[in-house]
């Protein structure tokens, strides 16, 4: 995966006007965020959770992080730069890549209350590209994508993983960018607290 695969493309419309797939979201999670939703721009908050989701899933799957940022540029609202290599072996590298790509949209949906396919359009294109490496036929593709989306939701629902998402997102909202070392620190801190 190159570093741009987890960057969130800019969509100039407000979040509320973007077309979305309606998906059920845990209302307790939406209401009980560690980041004060009244003092932060909702788009920035969504981006922070999106990028934190990528980072946490990558770390949970043994992928080191270079940097996580919500500093926008002319193409993206934020990015999670994943280093090459691993600190633990994988059973299925292709599935890991898809889970990392889905994790941004899933984490973001936990604070916005819905999926935002426009904000995750590059991630979704990457997912489709990877899924087509494994299977063909529209029904098989959709079934595999749904299974891996469900798996992503399950992994991020883990208390320690979700706590790590919240910690990283909060730090991104304070500092705009954090190092991979800082992301790993927050991930480890969340693991230890559970």
N, C-alpha and C positions, 0 to 999 in steps of 0.2 A: 504494500500500500504506500503510495507516495504521500507526502505531507499534506497535499491539497485535498485528499479524499475525505477528510473529516471537517473541512471548512464549511461554514454555513453561508450560502449565497445571500446577497442583499436582495430583499424585496421591498420596494419603497412604500408599499401600502401598509397601514397599521395592521397589527396582528388580527384585530377583530374583523377586518374586511377580507382577509385571505381565505380562499376556499379551503375547507378542511374535511377530513373524514371524521364523522362523529364516532368517538370511541369512549367507552366507560372509563372513568378515572376515579381513583380513590379520593373521595371528597375530603377526608381527614388529612390526607397528604397535601392537598391544595391549600387548605386553611391553616396548616401548622408549619409554615416554612420558617427557617431560622433567619432568613433575610427579610427585613421589613419591606413588605410589598408596597406600602404607601410612599416610601421615600425614594424608590428606584423606578426608573423608566421601565415599563413592562417589557418592551422589546429587548432592552439590555439584560433584564432579569432572565427572560426566556433564552437569550443567547448564552448567558453564563451557565444556566442549567444544561443547555444543549451540549456545550463544549465539555462541561464537567462530566456529563454522561459518557461521552466518548472516552475521556481520560480514565474514568473509573473502570469501565469495561475493559479497556486495554490493560490496565494494571491487574485487574482480576484474572485476566487470561495470560498474564506473564509477559506482556509487552512493555518495554520501557518508554517513557514519555520524554520528549525533548523540551516542550514548552506548551502552555495552554494560554490562550489570549482571547479577550473580547474587544481588542483594539481593531476597529474596522479599517479596511483599506478600500480601494476602489471596487473590489470584487466580492469581499466577504465581510460579514459582521464579526466573525471570530474564527479561531482555528485551534485544533489540537494536533500538534506535531508529534508523530509517533516515530521513535527511533527504529532502526533495523535491529534484528536480533530479538532474543527472548531471555528472560531469566528463569523460565521453566519450559519444559517440552510441551508440545501440543499434540493432541490426537488427530485434529482436523483443522489445518491452517485456514482452509477456505471458510469453514463455518465460523472460526474465530474472527476473520475479517468482516464477515456479514454481521455478526453480533456487535462488533465495535461500531460499524456504520449505523445500525439500527439504534444503538444506545443513545445517541444524541437526541433523536426525535422522541424516543420513549421518555427520557428524563425531562425534556422540555414539556411534554404532555402532562406530566405530573404537576406542573405549576401553572400551566395555561388552561388545563381542563380538556384539551383535545390535541389530536395530532395536527401538525402543520406541514403537509407535504410540500408546500412551496418553499418553506425555509429549509427543508431537508432534501430538496430536489437533487442536488449533486450526490448526496448520500444514497438516495433511492436509485439513481442511475447506476451507481457503483454496485449496489446490492443486486440489481437486475443483471448486470454484467457477470457478477460472480455466480449467481444462481443458474444462469444459462451455461456456465461451465460444467455444472453438475447434472442438469436435466434439461429436457426440452418439452415442448407441449405446454400450452397455456395452463391447463388445469394442474399439471405437475409443478410448474413454476409457481403458481399461486399457492398451492398447498405447501411447498417448501418455504416460501416467503412467510406464510402465516405461522408455520411451525417455529421458524427462527425468530419471528417477532414475538410470539408467545414466550419463547425461551429467554429472550432479552428482557421482557417484562418481568419474568420470574427472577432472573438473576439480579436485576436492579431493585426488586422488591425486598431482597435480603436486607435486614436491618443495618448491617455494617456497610454494605455497598451504598445504600441510600444515604446513610450518615456521611460517607465519603463524598458523595455528590453534593450534599448540602454544604459541607466544609469547603470544598473546592470552589463551588459557585459563590459562596460568601466572600472568599478571598479574591476571586476574580472581580467581584463588584467593588471591592476596596482598592485593589491594586491594578486592575485591567489586564495584567499578564503575570503568570507565575512560571517558574522553572519546573522542569520535570522532577527535580529533586524535591521541590515544595509539594508538588502533586503527590508524589510517593509518600512524603511525610504525612499529609492529611489522610491518605488512604490507610497507612499503617496505624495512625491515631484512631481512626474509625474502627478498624479491626480490633484494636486493643480494648476499646471502650465497650465492646459487645460481649 
